Amino acid sequence: MSRALDIPAADGIIDAHLFTPADAKGPLPAVVLFTDIGGLRPCYHEKAQRIADNGYAVLMPNIYYRDARGAVVPEGRSFRDPDVRPTLLDYAGHLTPEAQSRDFAALLACLDQEAEFAAGKIGVVGYCMTGAFALRMAAEHPERVAAAAGFHSSRLAEADDPASPVHVVGNIQGRVYLGHADQDELLPPEQIARMDEALARAGVHFTTELYRGAAHGFTARDAPSWDASADALHHRRIAQLLEETL
């Protein structure tokens, strides 16, 4: 079950979707799901509904609402197409840490206002570039985020990048799970090690897992890198993390 909703934010109106189980009765623990760089599209609606079916209310915002409403990638096209990707990279460039922070505040206000969401702790899940969003939201709202997960995350801990989430993860109080593709050119081993070190140094309860043989985008059913077994494992890990924290 899903419905569309508009969320007032400092930078405009976030168009979003809210997913609940078909048999939902009353408010459910809240999960925020951020899409990958491709934005809103059917495979992410499927992801959100699958998480919701385990007993959660899932909020999936359009991360590109400043520039476009709804799906950004035209039907029948791919975010990997050479004439589509530059647009996405341009839109993604507007998602600075400061912009993300303003959006986090708007999303949390939505969770507090909509009847489907239970009060209390929440979970956050991100993919590709939004793995960093999940970590940053957990760091900026440690009293609220009980669980943060990132899958085939990109550029989590680039050296000398002042905007990297590696600099703020020490504030996280909730659980963290990071599922990495072991053949991911967007997150080389040295960045994985740098992030793990920062989390360990801060005493964050975290798990890092390498998905053997998986490539970047292994959870995206519409991508050539989609890996059925790795995708299934990622759903099991989300279910376990949320069950243990929410």
Disulfide bonds with the S-S distance in Angstrom:
none
